[in-house]
């Protein structure tokens, strides 16, 4: 039960963090993309860098800055840097929500383990008692053992719902970043 309680606290913390952080308008704002693309298309790389440094907590800014820092008309270093940055940032987003998936898998198993151990304990105590007490002890032991399974499910079900929601958010962010990255790469590599 202690481990299940610990998982519930971690799950709630991850859910709160993800609600605050996983937002398309926060990580890949269209306004920033349009502003940076305007500067890149007019070949004003310094202004684009300044804008991105001011908005450094967005994925778009990180991609643009990595491309501008490695910009070289003779090779594809900027493209590779931007692709690597995008891949790393998106991997971090997916990894964060995968912790919820792990909680969904582990919490019910811990609940079942607690139930099995409780059942073993209940059946172990029954043979030592008289016939009239056996039924009462067995019923009480089974009831107590089932609490861990219920607790594991109580932790896993909200975590699964949150995981499904955040998976959609991360997929939406991934799609936007892929679209934006293509245009940004073309604008920076345009010779």
Residue, then its C-alpha position, 0 to 999 in steps of 0.5 A: x500500500x505504501x508503494x501504491x500511495x507513493x505512485x499516486x503522489x508521483x502520478x498527481x505531480x506528473x499530471x499537474x506538471x503536464x497540464x501546466x506544460x503540455x500546451x501547443x500555444x506554449x511550446x509551439x506558438x503560431x505567433x512566434x513561428x510567424x514572427x521568426x519566419x518573417x525575419x528569416x525570409x527577409x534574411x534578418x538572422x540577427x533579429x530572428x536570434x534576438x526573438x528566439x532568445x527572448x522566447x527561449x522556453x519554446x521548442x521553436x526557439x530552440x530549433x531556430x537557435x540551433x540552426x542559426x548557430x550552425x548555419x553554413x552555406x557549404x554544408x547541411x550542419x544547420x539542418x542536422x542541428x535543427x533536426x537533432x534539436x527537434x528530435x531531442x525536444x520531442x523525445x523529452x515530451x514523450x518520455x515525460x508522459x511515458x512515466x504515466x504509462x509506467x504508473x498505469x502498468x505498475x499500480x494494478x500489479x502491485x495491487x494484485x501482489x498485495x492481494x495475493x500476499x493477503x490471501x496467503x496470510x489469510x489462508x495461513x491463519x485459518x487452519x489454526x482456528x476452530x470451525x466456527x471462527x474459520x469462516x469469519x477469519x477467512x472473510x475478513x482476510x479476503x476483504x482486507x486483501x482486496x483493498x490493495x487491488x482496489x487501491x492499485x486500480x484507483x491509482x491506475x485508472x486516472x493515470x490512464x485517462x491523463x496519459x491518453x489526454x496528454x498523448x494527444x497533446x504531445x502528438x499535436x505538438x509533434x505535428x506542429x513542430x514537424x510542419x514548422x521545422x520544415x519551413x524553418x529549415x528551408x528559410x535558414x538554408x535558403x542561399 
